[in-house]
């Protein structure tokens, strides 16, 4: 018999403005403890020294994590020009230096090559798996790996500040799987001056904004109280990029049992991925086919009284 998870059966999203220092997993575990939740996960890892929005899913909301992971995200980051490191950030060892400092127009011209569908090679110190082991583990052991390039959609990449000759602050909006450290490294190489990320902040991720997130001090101050519960966002926040259809009463009952159920839809096409609601609550996600939703994910949520 499987062991029952300890904690409350609560579902929803809590947005945290992650500080520099802790890992994303550490933040998730702290939030799970603070809410006494039986299940929690996050929608997109941030490096320990990165800050900004970390959207934490609780309970049934963990089933919507892929939709936030796939959504567009915005990052603001500062690149230190003239220095390459083995980690592509300020935590690593210096590999090469250069006295070249491109001007703003040269930088803007260089950024144009990183917009749209691009290929990027992950940093040596990354969570990519190589023969079952994380790349960062092998890198710490002194190995240099030939990592395969991965596709990335970059919606925009803008120069927003030039504090001094050695630094440039950029804003990037991109899709799933982007490595900001790779952008800094590759831009430095393209400009002939080397570069690495000095600091990084995720400004927003899908519908979640860092400016609306709780600090870890706030989470700890409200831990195990109803005050923290008040900041929970509904599970449905994670489904905003999908069209919504309305389930009939009979359709909702069938969907909750994992069967195709009748829905009322407009402006959706046969085969579209959609989510169904009934009386204001999410019931399931699946494919729309001839007036029915064929579920791929079913939500076990209490109905409103």
N, C-alpha and C positions, 0 to 999 in steps of 0.2 A: 504494500500500500504506500502510495507516494506521501511524503511528508507535506503537510499543509504549511503554506507560507505564513509567517507571523506578520501582524499588522492589519491595518484597516483596508477594506475594499473601497478605495476611493479612485476616481477616474477624472482626468483633466490634465491641464498643462500649467506648469509654473515656470515663468521666465526669470532667469537669474542673469544679472550683469556680472559675469565672472571676473574676479580679480586676477592679476598676474601671480603666479606661484603654484597653486594647486592644479592637479590634473582634472580633466573633465569627469573622470570616474569618481574622484574624491568629492567633487561638488554634488554629483548625483547621489552618492551615498549619504552625504550630509542632509540633502533635501529629503531623501527617503526617510531618514531617521526623524527629521524635524516634523514631518507630516505623519509619522508612524504608518507609512504606506506599505502595503505588501508587495508592490511591484513598481519599478521605476527604470527609466532609460533616457537617453538623450538623443537629440537629432543633429548629430554632426560634432565631431571632436574638435576642440581647440587645443593647441599646444599649451603646455603649462605656463609659459610666459605671455601668452596672448590673453587679451581681455575681450569683454563684450558679451553679446547675447548667447546664452546657452539655454535652449528650450528643453525643459525636462518633462517627459511624458510619464504619467502615473496611471497604473491600472490599465483599463481598456484603451486608453489613449496611446499606449505603446504600439497598438496595431496601426496607428496612423503615422508613425515615425517615418516610414519610407516616403510619404508625400511631402514632408518637410525637408527631408534629406535631398529630395530631387528638386526642390524649389530654388529659385534664384536667391543669392545671398550677396550682401555688400560688405566690403572690407575697407578700412582706412589703415594705411601702413606707411611707415617711413623707411626709406632705403638709405643705407649708408654707402656712399659711393667710394670707390678706391680701395676696397678691401673685400677679398673673398675668404669665406670660412668653410670649414669642413661640414658644418651643419646648416649653412646658408642663413644663419641668424647670428645674433650677437653672443650667443652662448658658446659658440664653437672656437676651434683653434684657427688662427690666421694661416691661410695657404699662400695667398699672393696679394701684392699691393700694387697700386699704380698712382702716378701723379696726374693722370689725365682727369679733367673735370669737364664734362660736356655742359653746354649752356642749355637754357630752357627749351629753345627751339629744337635742338638736337635730341633732347629727351622726348619731347612731344612727337617728333618724327619716329623715334624708336618705339614708342608706345603703340603706334598705329599697327605694328606688326604682331601685336598680341591681342588683337580684337577679332571676334568672330570665332569660327571653329579652328582651334589650334591643337597642337600636340605638345605635351610637356612631360619631361622626365622627372619623376618624384625625387626629392632629396635623398641622399644616402641615409640620413637619419630620418626615417619615416616608418610608418606602420605597414608598409607593403610587405607581403610575404614572399620569401625566397626559399623554395624547397621546404616549406612548412615553418620557417623561422622568420621573425620580424627583421626587416632590413636594419633597423636601429641597433638591434642586438649584435648582428654581424659587424656593423660599422664600429661599434664599441670595441670589438675584438680585433680591429685593425684591418678588416677585409674591405676591399673596394669592389663594388658590384656594378655590373652592366644592367641597369634597370630599364625596362621597356618603356617607351613613351606611351602616354595615355591621352585620350581625347578630352578636351575641355571646351565648353562654350563660354566665351567672355562677352558679355553684353556691352560693357563699357570699361575703359581704363583711362583715368584722367589725372593730370598733374594738378593738384589743388594747392600746393604750397612749396616754396623753396626757402627753408629757414636759413641756409647758408650754402656755400659751394660744395660742402661734403654731404649734404642731405637733401632728399626730395621726398615730399609726402604725396602719396597717390591714393586714389579711390577706385576700387574695382568692383563691378557687379558681375557675378559669374554663376555658372551652374554647378552641378554636383561634381565633387572630386578634385576641386582646384587646390593647388599648393601655392600659397602666396610666396613662400620662400623660393620656389622654383622661378616664379615671375621675376623676383628681385635678382636672383642669380643670372637668369638668362638675359635680362635687360642689361645688366652690368657687362656681360660678355659681348652683347650686341654693340654696346656703346664703346667697348674697348677699355673700360675703366674698372671692371669688376664691381661687385655689389652684394650686399646681404641685407636682410630685414633687421632693423634695429628695434622696432616695436610694431605691434599688430593689434587691431581692434575690429571685431565683427560688429558692424553697426546694426544690421538687421538680417533676419533669416526667415524667408517666407513672410508670414503675417506678423512675426514677432520682432519687436524693437528693443534694442539694448536700453534705450532711454526709459522704457517702461518696466525694466527688470528690477528685481530686488537685489540689493547687495547681500553678501554673505553675512555681514553684521546684522542686517535686518532679519534674515532667515533665522539666525541663531537667537535673536532677541524674541522672536515670536514662536519659536519652536514649541511643539506640543500644545499649542493654544488655538482657539477658534479664529484668532486674528489672522493667522497664516492661511487658514482655509479660505478666507475671504479673497485672497489673491489668486486662487485657482481659476484658470480659464477653462471653458468647456472643451470637451473632446473635439467638438465640431470645428474648432479653430484650425485643427490640423487637416481639415478637408476642404479648405477654401479654394484650392486650385482645381477642384473637381466640380462638375455640374451636380446640382441637387435635384432629385426627383422625390415625389411624395408617394409613400406606400399607402395602400388601402389597409383597413384593419385586418382583413384576411391575409393580404399580402405581407404585412408586417409579421403576423404570426408564423407564416410559412418561412419567411426570411430568417427569423430568430432560430428556427430549427435547421437552418442551412439549406433550405430548398428554394427554388425559384419562386418569386412572389410578384403579384401584380402591383404596378406602380403607375402613377400619373405623371407624364413627362411632356415637356415642350422644348424645342430647340436642342434636342439631342438626337444623335443618329444611331442606327443599329450598330452594335459593337462598341459604342463609347463606354469608357470607364466612368461610372457615376457613383454617387452615394445616395442612399434612400433614408428619408426621415419619416417619423410618424409621431404626431402630437409633439413636435418640437425637439425630438431626440433622434440621434443617429441610430439606425438599425443595422445597416450593412453597406459594404462597398462591393461593386461587381460590375458586370457588363450588361448593358441594356439591350434586350433582344425581344422585339415584337410585343411590347407592352409589359414585359417582365424584367425584373432584375435577377441575374444569375450571380449569386453571391460568391465572393472570394474571401471576404472578411466579414464576420458577424460580430456585433457589439452586444455584450451582455450588460446593459445599463438599466437601472431602475426607472420606471416610468413616472412622470410627474403625477402627483395626486390630483 
